[in-house]
Amino acid sequence: MDEKRGKSGCPKSSRGKCSITRREFLSTSSKLVAGSVLVAATGMTPGKALGSTLELPVWRGATPKSDIFVVKDIPAPLYSLAGGTLPPGPSDQTLRDAGIEALASLMDRQGTPFFRTASTPQGLVAHDSVVIIKINGQWVGSGSGSGAGRLGTSTDLIKGLIWRILNHPDGFAGEVVVAENVQDIGVEDFATRTPANAQDQNQSLADVITVFQSMGRPVSLQNWTALNATLLPGGNFGPGPASCEYSNGNLADGYVLLNDNIPGVKPTNGYAYPKFRTAGGRYVSMRHGLWDGLSYQPDRVVLINMPVLKKHGMAATTAAWKNFVGFQTVMGYEDGSRFENWDTMHAYFWGFNDASNVYGLIGRHISLIRTPDLNLVDAVWVANDNNYDSASAVRCNVLLASRDPFAVDWYASEYVLRPVVPDYPNESSLARTGTFRTASMVNQKAARNTWVGTYPFVDLVELEPGNTPLDAEKSQMNVFLASASGIGSIPAIMSMLLAD
């Protein structure tokens, strides 16, 4: 989820003067969307191709805490599901995605198996998992020029990820749920809106889901936006289920709200997470797991956090941790019942316009409510202007993943986004002094300080890196790289086997 305020490219000292009003935003957005439909009608994919010219370094950390997996040279898909129609040919060819396949193979080789089986109990997806894919869909169809439609998660990658999950080696008996909350300012029809972020920009998210459903596969869309209308106060945050949880007899879909358990600490009802019944009839609490009528099964729910990488007007970058704004509801900022006002809400999120506010609500959600099992950052197309009406995007053909949201953001913002940002690029890098680093540190420190047990992710140091990434942070990461070019061919397979 992204916000509307703040113009991308503004120097840090003037960001407060770069906001636009809701009326201005809605007027501009509607005009941009109307102009973008012409691009979708032709199925064209405009934009500059950066390809493999990015320098994507690999290294082994001296004291590694987190692994980062990077795939480059992702080829354009040859098949489209536009119109919700499965093209002729073997489904393994029409539904798989070279980038996703290369990523899963790289992860397997480096000790983070994609599938959980008897031989790989540490794997991510079990044969009966309920997999929640939290995408970035707030501004689908927006933008103009080369940025038209490039502001949401790639439907090509979503298609390939779903196909990968469904092809579990033990057979798949679970469910795949694609979820998003665009709050009260995004495009409510994000699932059907075009131009989509895909090779064929007529291929909407709804088309992808429709094809899998027509095959009888357990795939559905869960529009968390609808849950904003049902807020379920649950009292103070604690280790047990809230009063409005399934285990206490409440089967309603909605957003559970919890107060901080420190008396008097704001924001009021700041913690928020979805609980809902899936299309397959399963009851899911995004805090406690799958409810089977008797108990919660936390390991049955797998959360894949899948943002698109792009520049952002307020936080300077949208990537893994920022996508968690759409995991929660922001309702209550307009009437002051939860966050007082818009800017105060974002101050609680990452200290926006208030350096003294280090509450780090997003980091707290990651540590206390639900930790993503995998953060998968879509950098096939990267919008380098701003987050909601970008007129510019470049094709980078990169996909990144890590179990650590802060590590993958560190690498993606420094080595993929920063090189393509024309104005104030350091502001968009977590590895350098600037807006995104400041915002990221607030949430990384909040996650670390509230973590129960041993904190497993990178720990950003207090030093200001200036214009050079800090070795003390690089040393906490291992970076692995593979190419997806020509995947399936003998040369490509050899390249993958030899990948670092």
C-alpha positions in Angstrom: 0.0 0.0 0.0 1.2 3.5 -0.9 0.1 6.9 0.1 -0.9 9.9 -2.0 0.9 12.8 -0.4 4.3 14.2 -1.1 5.9 14.7 -4.5 8.7 12.3 -5.4 12.1 13.9 -6.0 11.7 16.7 -3.5 14.8 17.5 -1.4 14.4 16.4 2.2 14.3 19.9 3.6 11.3 20.8 1.5 9.2 17.6 1.6 6.6 19.2 3.8 5.8 21.8 1.1 5.4 19.2 -1.6 2.1 17.7 -0.5 -1.1 17.8 -2.6 -4.6 17.8 -1.4 -7.0 14.9 -1.8 -9.1 16.9 -4.3 -5.9 17.6 -6.4 -4.9 14.0 -6.2 -8.2 12.6 -7.3 -8.5 15.0 -10.2 -5.0 14.2 -11.4 -5.3 10.5 -10.9 -8.6 10.2 -12.8 -7.1 12.1 -15.8 -4.0 9.9 -15.8 -6.0 6.7 -15.7 -8.2 7.8 -18.5 -5.2 8.6 -20.6 -3.6 5.3 -19.8 -6.4 3.1 -21.1 -5.3 3.7 -24.7 -2.0 2.0 -23.9 -3.8 -1.0 -22.4 -6.1 -1.3 -25.4 -3.1 -1.9 -27.7 -1.4 -4.4 -25.3 1.8 -2.4 -25.7 4.6 -2.2 -23.1 6.2 1.2 -23.4 9.3 2.2 -21.5 13.0 2.2 -21.5 14.8 -1.1 -21.1 17.7 -1.1 -18.6 18.1 -4.8 -18.8 21.3 -6.2 -17.3 23.3 -3.0 -17.2 22.7 -2.7 -13.5 25.6 -3.7 -11.3 24.3 -6.3 -8.9 27.1 -7.2 -6.6 27.3 -10.5 -4.6 29.1 -11.1 -1.4 29.4 -13.2 1.7 29.0 -11.4 5.0 31.5 -11.9 7.8 28.7 -12.2 10.4 25.7 -13.0 8.2 22.2 -12.8 9.6 20.2 -12.7 6.4 20.3 -14.1 2.9 19.2 -12.1 -0.1 18.4 -13.8 -3.4 18.6 -11.8 -6.6 17.5 -12.9 -10.1 18.4 -10.8 -13.1 17.8 -10.9 -16.9 14.2 -12.0 -16.5 12.8 -12.6 -20.0 9.5 -11.3 -21.2 6.7 -13.9 -20.9 5.5 -15.4 -24.2 1.9 -16.0 -23.1 -0.9 -13.8 -21.8 -4.0 -14.7 -19.7 -5.8 -11.5 -20.8 -9.5 -11.9 -20.9 -9.3 -14.7 -18.3 -8.5 -17.3 -21.1 -5.9 -20.0 -20.9 -3.9 -20.0 -24.1 -3.4 -23.3 -26.0 -0.3 -25.3 -25.1 1.1 -27.1 -22.1 0.2 -25.3 -18.9 3.7 -25.6 -17.6 4.8 -23.4 -20.4 1.9 -20.9 -20.4 1.7 -20.4 -16.6 5.3 -20.6 -15.3 7.4 -17.5 -15.0 11.2 -17.7 -15.7 12.0 -15.2 -12.9 10.0 -17.1 -10.3 11.5 -20.4 -11.4 15.0 -19.1 -11.3 14.4 -17.6 -7.8 13.0 -20.8 -6.3 15.9 -22.8 -7.7 18.4 -20.3 -6.3 16.8 -20.4 -2.9 16.8 -24.2 -2.9 20.5 -24.4 -3.7 21.4 -21.9 -1.0 19.5 -23.5 1.9 16.1 -21.8 1.9 13.9 -24.4 0.2 10.7 -23.0 -1.4 8.7 -26.2 -0.5 8.3 -27.7 2.9 8.6 -31.5 2.6 9.8 -34.4 4.7 13.3 -33.9 3.4 13.1 -30.1 3.6 11.2 -29.4 6.9 12.6 -25.9 6.9 10.9 -25.0 3.6 8.3 -22.3 3.1 5.2 -23.8 1.6 3.8 -27.1 2.8 1.4 -29.2 0.8 -1.6 -28.0 2.9 -0.5 -24.4 3.4 -2.9 -21.5 3.1 -0.6 -19.1 1.2 -1.5 -15.4 1.5 0.2 -13.3 -1.3 0.0 -9.7 -0.1 0.5 -7.7 -3.3 0.9 -3.9 -4.0 -2.3 -2.9 -5.8 -3.2 0.6 -4.6 -2.4 2.4 -7.8 -2.9 -0.3 -10.4 -3.7 1.3 -13.8 -2.4 4.7 -12.8 0.6 6.6 -14.3 1.4 7.8 -17.8 4.0 7.4 -20.4 6.5 4.7 -19.5 5.0 4.6 -16.0 1.5 3.8 -17.2 0.4 0.7 -15.3 3.8 0.0 -13.7 2.7 1.0 -10.2 1.3 -2.4 -9.0 2.8 -5.9 -8.5 3.4 -7.7 -11.8 0.6 -10.0 -12.8 3.1 -12.1 -14.7 5.1 -12.7 -11.5 1.9 -13.3 -9.5 0.8 -15.9 -12.2 4.2 -17.6 -12.0 4.3 -17.6 -8.2 0.8 -19.2 -8.0 1.8 -21.8 -10.5 4.9 -22.6 -8.5 2.9 -23.0 -5.3 0.3 -25.3 -6.9 3.0 -27.6 -8.2 4.1 -28.8 -4.8 6.0 -32.0 -5.0 3.6 -33.7 -2.5 0.6 -32.4 -4.3 -1.1 -29.2 -3.2 -4.1 -29.5 -0.9 -4.1 -26.0 0.5 -5.3 -22.7 -0.8 -3.7 -19.6 -2.5 -5.2 -16.2 -1.6 -4.1 -13.0 -3.3 -4.8 -10.1 -0.9 -4.6 -6.4 -0.8 -6.1 -3.4 1.0 -6.0 -0.2 -1.0 -7.5 1.7 2.0 -9.8 4.7 1.2 -7.7 6.4 -1.4 -6.6 3.7 -3.9 -8.4 2.2 -6.9 -11.0 -0.1 -5.6 -11.2 -2.1 -8.8 -7.5 -2.9 -8.7 -8.1 -6.5 -9.6 -9.7 -5.7 -12.9 -8.0 -2.4 -13.7 -5.7 -2.0 -16.7 -3.1 -1.2 -17.9 -1.7 -3.8 -15.6 2.0 -4.3 -14.8 2.6 -7.2 -17.3 4.1 -7.9 -20.6 0.6 -7.8 -22.0 -0.9 -4.9 -20.1 -4.4 -6.2 -20.8 -3.6 -9.1 -18.4 -5.3 -8.0 -15.2 -5.0 -9.7 -11.8 -8.6 -10.9 -12.1 -7.7 -12.5 -15.4 -5.0 -14.5 -13.7 -7.2 -15.7 -10.9 -10.0 -16.5 -13.3 -7.8 -18.8 -15.3 -6.7 -20.8 -12.3 -10.2 -21.0 -11.0 -11.4 -22.3 -14.4 -8.8 -25.1 -14.0 -10.4 -26.0 -10.7 -7.5 -24.8 -8.6 -7.9 -23.3 -5.1 -7.0 -19.7 -6.0 -8.9 -16.6 -5.0 -8.8 -12.9 -4.4 -9.3 -11.5 -0.9 -10.0 -7.8 -1.1 -9.1 -6.6 2.4 -10.3 -3.1 1.4 -13.9 -4.3 2.2 -12.8 -5.2 5.7 -12.2 -1.5 6.4 -15.9 -1.2 7.0 -15.8 -3.7 9.9 -13.5 -2.6 12.6 -13.4 -5.1 15.6 -12.0 -3.5 18.8 -10.2 -6.2 20.7 -8.9 -4.4 23.8 -5.3 -4.2 24.8 -2.5 -6.1 23.0 -1.5 -9.3 24.7 -0.2 -12.8 24.0 -3.6 -14.4 23.7 -6.4 -14.0 21.1 -8.4 -10.8 21.2 -12.0 -10.8 22.5 -13.2 -10.5 18.8 -11.2 -13.5 17.6 -12.5 -16.8 16.3 -11.6 -18.6 19.5 -13.9 -16.3 21.4 -16.8 -17.1 19.2 -16.6 -14.1 16.7 -16.7 -15.4 13.1 -17.1 -12.0 11.5 -14.7 -10.8 8.8 -13.0 -7.5 9.6 -10.0 -5.8 11.0 -9.1 -6.6 14.6 -7.9 -3.5 16.5 -5.6 -3.6 19.5 -4.3 -1.0 21.8 -0.7 -0.9 22.9 -0.6 -2.7 26.3 1.2 0.3 27.8 -1.5 2.5 29.4 -1.8 5.9 27.8 0.4 5.1 24.9 -0.9 6.2 21.5 -2.0 5.5 18.8 -5.4 4.3 20.0 -6.1 0.9 18.6 -2.9 1.2 16.5 -2.4 -2.5 15.9 -4.7 -3.8 13.1 -4.8 -7.1 11.2 -7.3 -8.9 9.0 -9.4 -11.9 9.9 -11.5 -13.4 7.2 -13.1 -16.5 5.7 -11.4 -17.6 2.4 -13.2 -18.6 -0.7 -12.4 -22.2 0.3 -14.2 -21.8 3.6 -11.2 -21.6 5.8 -11.1 -19.1 8.7 -7.8 -17.1 8.8 -6.5 -14.8 11.5 -3.5 -13.0 10.2 -2.1 -12.9 13.7 -2.9 -16.4 15.0 -3.1 -18.5 11.9 -5.7 -21.0 10.6 -8.7 -21.6 12.9 -10.0 -25.2 12.6 -12.9 -24.7 15.0 -10.9 -26.0 18.0 -7.5 -24.3 17.8 -5.2 -22.1 15.8 -2.6 -23.6 13.5 -0.1 -20.7 12.9 2.2 -22.7 10.6 -0.6 -23.5 8.2 -0.7 -19.8 7.1 2.2 -18.7 4.9 2.5 -14.9 4.2 4.4 -13.9 1.0 4.9 -10.1 1.0 5.1 -9.1 -2.7 5.5 -5.4 -3.4 6.7 -3.6 -6.5 9.8 -1.5 -6.2 9.3 2.2 -6.8 10.1 5.7 -5.7 7.8 7.1 -3.0 6.9 10.7 -2.3 6.8 10.5 1.5 9.1 7.6 2.5 11.3 7.9 -0.7 10.9 4.2 -1.5 8.3 1.5 -1.6 9.6 -2.0 -1.0 9.1 -4.8 1.5 8.4 -3.1 4.9 6.5 -0.2 3.3 4.1 -2.7 1.7 3.0 -3.6 5.2 0.9 -0.4 5.4 -1.6 -2.3 3.3 -1.6 -5.2 5.7 -3.3 -3.1 8.3 -6.2 -0.6 8.1 -5.6 3.1 8.4 -9.3 4.0 9.1 -9.7 6.5 11.8 -7.2 9.2 10.7 -9.9 11.4 9.2 -12.1 11.6 12.3 -9.1 11.4 14.7 -10.4 8.3 16.5 -7.1 6.3 16.0 -4.4 8.5 14.5 -5.4 12.1 15.1 -4.7 13.1 11.5 -3.0 12.0 8.3 0.5 13.3 9.1 0.4 11.9 12.7 -0.6 8.5 11.4 2.5 8.5 9.2 4.6 9.7 12.1 3.6 6.6 13.9 4.4 4.5 10.8 7.9 5.8 10.2 8.4 9.2 11.8 7.2 11.2 8.9 7.6 15.0 9.6 8.4 14.1 13.2 11.9 12.8 13.9 11.0 12.4 17.6 8.4 9.8 16.8 10.2 6.5 16.8 7.2 4.3 17.6 7.7 2.3 14.3 4.2 0.9 14.0 5.0 -1.1 10.8 8.1 -2.7 12.4 5.9 -3.6 15.4 3.4 -5.3 13.1 6.2 -7.3 11.5 7.5 -8.5 14.9 4.3 -8.8 17.0 1.4 -9.4 14.5 2.7 -11.4 11.5 6.2 -11.8 10.2 6.3 -12.4 6.4 7.6 -15.8 5.5 9.1 -14.4 2.4 9.5 -10.9 1.0 9.5 -11.0 -2.8 10.3 -7.6 -4.4 9.1 -7.1 -8.0 11.7 -5.0 -9.9 10.9 -6.1 -13.4 9.6 -2.6 -14.0 10.7 0.2 -11.6 8.8 3.5 -11.4 11.4 6.1 -10.7 9.3 9.2 -10.5 6.7 8.6 -7.7 4.4 6.1 -6.3 0.9 7.0 -7.6 1.1 8.9 -10.9 4.5 8.2 -12.1 5.2 9.2 -15.7 8.4 7.3 -15.8 9.5 3.7 -15.3 12.4 1.7 -16.5 12.6 -2.0 -17.2 15.2 -3.6 -14.9 14.2 -7.3 -15.2 15.1 -8.1 -11.6 13.4 -10.0 -8.9 14.7 -10.1 -5.2 13.7 -12.1 -2.2 14.6 -12.5 1.4 13.0 -13.7 4.7 14.3 -10.4 6.1 12.3 -7.3 4.9 15.0 -4.8 5.9 17.8 -6.7 4.2 16.0 -7.0 0.9 15.0 -3.3 1.1 18.7 -2.4 1.8 19.9 -4.2 -1.3 17.0 -3.4 -3.7 16.9 0.3 -2.9 20.7 0.7 -3.2 21.5 -1.4 -6.3 18.2 -1.4 -8.3 16.2 1.7 -7.4 18.9 4.3 -6.6 20.7 3.9 -10.0 17.5 4.7 -11.9 16.2 7.6 -9.8 17.0 10.9 -11.6 16.4 13.3 -8.7 18.0 13.0 -5.2 18.8 9.3 -5.6 20.4 8.9 -2.2 17.1 9.8 -0.6 15.7 6.4 -2.0 18.6 4.2 -0.6 18.4 2.5 2.7 22.2 2.1 2.5 22.9 5.9 2.4 21.9 8.9 4.5 18.5 10.1 3.4 14.7 9.8 3.8 14.3 6.1 3.2 17.1 5.1 5.6 15.6 7.3 8.4 12.2 5.8 7.9 13.6 2.2 7.6 15.7 2.6 10.8 12.6 3.6 12.8 10.8 0.4 11.9 13.9 -1.9 12.0 14.7 -0.7 15.5 11.0 -1.1 16.6 10.9 -4.6 15.2 14.2 -5.5 17.0 13.1 -3.9 20.3 9.7 -5.7 20.4 10.9 -9.0 19.1 10.1 -12.0 21.3 13.2 -14.2 21.4 16.4 -13.8 19.4 16.0 -11.1 16.7 16.8 -12.8 13.4 17.2 -9.9 10.9 19.9 -7.3 10.1 20.5 -4.6 12.6 21.0 -1.2 11.1 23.8 0.7 12.9 23.5 4.2 14.3 26.3 5.6 12.1 25.3 7.8 9.2 26.7 6.2 6.1 26.7 9.4 4.0 27.4 8.5 0.4 28.9 5.0 1.0 27.1 1.9 2.3 28.5 0.7 5.6 30.6 -2.4 5.7 29.1 -3.1 9.2 25.7 -3.6 7.5 26.9 -5.4 4.4 28.7 -7.9 6.7 25.3 -9.0 8.1 24.1 -10.2 4.6 24.8 -12.9 2.1 23.9 -12.0 -1.4 23.2 -14.7 -4.1 22.7 -14.0 -7.7 21.3 -16.0 -10.7 20.2 -15.2 -14.2 16.8 -16.2 -15.7 17.9 -15.5 -19.2 16.6 -18.3 -21.5 15.5 -20.4 -18.5 14.8 -24.0 -19.5 17.6 -24.2 -22.0 20.8 -26.1 -21.4 23.0 -23.0 -21.2 20.6 -21.4 -18.7 20.5 -24.4 -16.5 24.3 -24.6 -16.5 24.3 -20.9 -15.6 21.9 -21.4 -12.7 23.9 -24.4 -11.4 27.1 -22.2 -11.4 25.4 -19.1 -10.0 26.9 -17.6 -6.9 
